Amino acid sequence: MAGSKGAPPPPGSISGWRVRVRRLYLGVGPGARFFRCALLLLEVLSLGWIVAASFFDDDPGVFRLDMLLGLVLLSEFLIRMAVARRPWRSLLSPSALVDLAAILSLVFAPLLQGAFAFLRGLRFLRLLDVLRLLPSLYGRRGVITGREDAVRAALELAVFLFVMSGVVYESQHRQNSAINNYIDALYFTVAALTTTGFGDVVLIGPDGRLLSVFIMLSGITLFLRLAQTLVQPLKVRFPCPSCNLQRHEPDAVHCKACGTLLRIPDEG
């Protein structure tokens, strides 16, 4: 029956719209891949603009472009939440709330006039979604197969670099003549992260010194984790049907934990 519980939603209904859009986010067809490529391009452009905008501090035209970009990102955010299987649960997740705060700082940029501008740097946390998007763009047996941990560690380091650069810029550029734009902040962050400490750019004030200490200590941890993932043997993720062991050698025939026959997909 058309009204039965198991019947698919009508094409024009709200549920049918959600299903179609969800397929764009999660599907495997050419249309879904193109859609996710467009989303990835939007993320890259938005993050590039955040960096470029630091060179035109407190410019009214920049605030208007911030608002335009924020409205585009807010529209995508609301659609993404609407098509989630549990919209309210997705909306209240920490990552969604952080992303929403960063987007709203762009939408209301003309009203805030630079206040809370540091929140826009939180958008760099979206870089972590690149790892989620790449397998769906290149296929499950793509260029990062077996290197997911190394790619994730590199992305986490990149996210930390850009987020901390945003914090350094927003907390120092109004009082520190050595921090004039995002590039200056990134330069200091990398120097502190690697404990190089050239000394030509330093953060002033007690909060600046504490921020420098935090960057240095966190940098050691992130670099060690990245180095560990780069030198460890290459393995692929494939759950064993018996013991659920997740990681195996690429050419493994049997699970090394329980001996179960594995059928790891291989292009030959």
C-alpha positions in Angstrom: 0.0 0.0 0.0 1.2 3.6 -0.7 0.7 4.5 2.9 2.4 1.5 4.4 5.2 1.9 6.9 7.8 0.4 4.6 7.0 2.4 1.5 9.6 5.0 0.2 8.8 8.7 0.8 7.0 10.5 -2.0 9.5 12.3 -4.4 8.1 15.8 -3.4 8.1 15.2 0.4 10.5 16.6 2.9 11.7 13.1 3.7 12.3 12.4 0.0 14.4 15.6 -0.2 16.5 14.6 2.8 17.1 11.2 1.3 18.3 12.7 -2.0 20.6 15.2 -0.4 21.9 12.6 2.0 23.0 10.5 -1.0 25.1 13.4 -2.2 26.9 13.5 1.2 27.2 9.7 1.6 26.7 8.2 -1.8 29.2 6.6 -4.2 28.0 7.7 -7.6 29.6 10.3 -9.9 27.1 13.0 -8.8 27.9 12.4 -5.1 31.6 12.5 -5.8 31.3 15.8 -7.7 29.2 17.2 -4.9 31.9 16.3 -2.3 34.6 17.8 -4.5 32.6 21.0 -4.6 32.3 20.9 -0.8 36.1 20.3 -0.5 36.8 23.3 -2.8 34.4 25.5 -0.7 36.3 24.5 2.4 39.7 25.3 0.9 38.5 28.6 -0.5 37.0 29.6 2.9 40.2 28.8 4.8 42.2 30.6 2.2 40.0 33.7 2.6 40.5 33.6 6.4 44.2 33.8 5.9 44.0 36.5 3.2 41.6 38.6 5.3 44.3 39.1 7.9 46.2 41.4 5.5 43.2 43.8 5.4 42.4 44.1 9.1 39.3 46.1 10.0 38.4 46.9 6.4 34.6 47.3 5.8 34.8 45.5 2.5 36.4 42.6 4.2 33.6 42.5 6.7 31.0 42.4 3.9 32.9 39.5 2.2 33.1 37.7 5.5 29.3 38.0 5.9 28.7 36.7 2.3 31.0 33.7 2.9 29.5 33.1 6.3 26.0 33.0 4.7 27.1 30.4 2.2 28.8 28.3 4.8 25.8 28.6 7.1 23.5 27.4 4.4 25.7 24.3 3.8 25.9 23.8 7.6 22.1 23.9 8.0 21.6 21.5 5.1 24.2 19.1 6.5 22.4 19.1 9.9 19.0 18.7 8.3 19.9 15.6 6.4 21.7 13.9 9.3 20.0 10.8 10.6 19.7 12.5 14.0 19.7 16.3 13.3 19.6 17.5 16.9 22.2 15.1 18.1 24.5 16.1 15.2 23.9 19.8 15.9 24.8 19.5 19.6 28.1 17.6 18.9 31.2 19.5 19.9 32.6 19.7 16.3 29.3 21.1 15.0 29.1 23.7 17.7 32.7 24.8 17.1 32.0 25.0 13.4 28.8 27.0 14.0 30.6 29.5 16.2 33.2 30.1 13.5 30.6 30.5 10.8 28.5 33.0 12.9 31.6 35.0 13.6 31.8 35.5 9.8 28.0 36.1 9.3 28.0 38.9 12.0 31.4 40.3 11.1 30.0 43.7 10.0 28.3 44.1 13.4 31.2 42.7 15.5 33.8 44.9 13.7 36.6 42.5 14.4 35.5 41.4 17.9 35.5 37.6 18.4 37.3 37.4 15.0 39.6 34.8 16.5 36.6 32.3 16.3 37.0 32.1 12.5 40.3 30.3 13.0 38.3 27.4 14.4 37.2 26.7 10.9 40.6 25.1 10.3 39.3 22.2 12.4 37.3 21.3 9.3 40.5 20.1 7.7 40.1 16.9 9.7 37.1 16.1 7.4 39.5 15.9 4.5 40.5 12.5 5.6 36.9 11.4 5.6 36.3 12.8 2.2 39.4 11.5 0.4 38.5 7.8 0.4 35.0 8.6 -1.0 36.7 10.7 -3.8 39.4 8.3 -4.8 37.8 5.0 -3.9 38.4 2.7 -0.9 41.7 1.4 -2.5 43.0 4.9 -3.1 46.4 6.6 -2.7 46.0 6.8 1.1 45.0 3.2 1.7 47.1 1.8 4.5 48.4 5.3 5.3 45.3 6.6 7.1 47.0 7.0 10.5 49.9 9.0 8.9 47.5 11.2 6.9 45.4 11.8 10.0 48.5 12.7 12.1 49.7 15.1 9.4 46.2 16.7 9.2 46.0 17.1 13.0 49.4 18.8 12.9 48.3 21.1 10.1 45.1 21.9 12.0 47.0 22.7 15.1 49.4 25.0 13.1 46.6 27.0 11.6 44.3 27.2 14.6 47.2 28.3 16.9 48.3 30.8 14.3 44.8 32.2 14.4 45.0 32.4 18.2 48.4 34.1 18.0 47.3 36.6 15.4 44.0 37.6 17.1 45.6 37.8 20.5 48.7 39.7 19.5 48.3 41.8 16.3 46.7 44.8 18.1 49.5 45.1 20.6 52.5 43.4 19.0 54.2 45.2 16.1 55.9 41.9 15.0 52.5 40.2 14.3 50.9 42.2 11.4 49.1 39.4 9.6 48.4 35.7 9.6 51.7 34.8 7.9 53.6 36.5 10.7 51.6 34.4 13.2 52.2 31.2 11.2 55.9 32.0 11.1 56.1 32.3 14.9 53.9 29.2 15.5 56.2 27.1 13.3 59.3 28.5 15.0 57.8 27.8 18.4 56.4 24.4 17.4 59.8 23.2 16.2 61.5 24.8 19.2 63.8 26.7 16.8 63.1 30.0 18.5 64.7 32.5 16.1 63.9 35.3 18.5 62.9 37.9 15.8 59.2 37.4 16.7 58.2 36.9 20.3 54.8 37.1 22.0 54.4 39.8 24.6 52.7 39.7 28.0 52.2 36.8 30.4 49.4 35.3 28.2 51.8 35.4 25.2 54.5 33.6 27.1 52.0 30.9 28.3 50.7 30.5 24.7 54.3 30.0 23.5 54.9 27.3 26.1 51.7 25.6 25.1 52.7 25.6 21.4 56.1 24.2 22.1 54.9 21.4 24.4 52.1 20.4 22.0 54.4 20.6 19.1 56.7 18.0 20.5 53.8 15.6 21.0 52.3 16.1 17.6 55.7 15.7 15.8 56.5 12.5 17.7 53.1 11.1 16.8 53.6 11.9 13.1 57.1 10.4 13.1 55.7 7.2 14.7 53.0 6.8 12.1 55.6 7.4 9.3 58.0 4.7 10.4 55.5 2.0 11.5 54.9 -0.9 9.0 52.3 -0.3 6.3 49.0 -1.9 7.2 45.5 -1.8 5.9 42.3 -1.6 7.9 40.1 -4.6 7.4 38.0 -6.1 10.3 38.6 -9.8 10.9 35.2 -11.6 10.7 36.1 -13.6 13.8 38.2 -11.6 16.3 37.6 -8.1 14.7 41.3 -7.3 14.5 41.3 -4.1 12.4 44.9 -3.8 11.0 46.6 -6.3 8.8 49.5 -6.5 6.3 48.4 -5.6 2.8 49.1 -9.1 1.5 47.8 -11.0 4.6 45.8 -14.2 3.8 45.1 -15.2 7.4 44.5 -13.1 10.5 47.6 -13.2 12.7 45.6 -13.1 15.9 43.1 -16.0 15.2 44.1 -17.5 11.9 40.8 -16.8 10.2 40.9 -16.6 6.4 40.8 -13.0 5.3 39.4 -11.7 2.0 41.1 -8.2 1.9 40.0 -6.4 -1.3 42.9 -6.1 -3.7 43.2 -4.6 -7.2 45.9 -7.1 -8.1 
